[in-house]
Amino acid sequence: MRVGQAASLMVLMAIGIVVTACDVVASENQPAPAGGPPAGGPPPPPPHTMRAEMVEGDRLSSGMSGEALYSNRCGACHFDFGMGTNLVTKQQLAFGNPPAMGLLTNREDLTADYVKAVVRMGKGAMPRQTRVDITDAELEKVAAYLGKGK
């Protein structure tokens, strides 16, 4: 192949890439359907990763359940694919436990006192949580939920 033919082939390939890219960009810029995400946008998160909304009112005597408080206060790190879940899963695998034990809600070995101590003092990469982050009343409910009555 001569230099002139190679240069012509390169120009044709470049034109083909540009035309293809323009077509892809044009196809992704469709108007959003009413009430839904933009066409080609990400799907909504699965329900088990969505955090509960906090209720209005006094946090010192919260009417929320331990499960809902755990979802709101701890879910960002300790739901599926959260930083806390990833680190705890790695630790559990090192102990010979199955990966499912990385989710705190699956653990049977947690006590309420242990949960409260880790929350208030922190552990490893987890920073300590102040009484502003989670009140004592909220922590009691979360610890009871994760400690499963222990």
Steps between C-alpha positions, in 0.01 A plus 500: 500500500640837409519801731224682307262203532575464874430870557171475307399195704577684826288799391208272410525322837507832685192620311322172584578539869379861507175409319440208737568716807259767375233235453551366855484848652187583302326178609576565872357853502135405493248689712415342834170317524252664735570403860801283424874518465652633178511251215826311522552618859580276794227278642362586843682338793359171627256541792733327748761776455263792547525665839197570719392860539523659843176603664457855622509569869708434807800276432543437872180299506483381141198300397699322228585130521856376540489368145396837356760684710770255390395558140523878535796541734718205396380399153732724300795287610343175617255413222606298194816635335562754778852560625421349841344190347799449271747525789296278733455243222876486449547451873234228516659314207834508683325333797364229267142626505281532190483839322139550614635566850636831369149644534445589863133405479604139422729469802391289798810573713437868567382617841331831570788607728759422231305699238474801734872484583606485133264782404621731777873414483541405135691198370755477220387724216168580670513836676334542837145629479407790727168555672424748222552230235279254687336579832516260796131417454554422131811296576310292757249402230766430237705293747192299599420441132853384409557318831175310446414526870842395634 
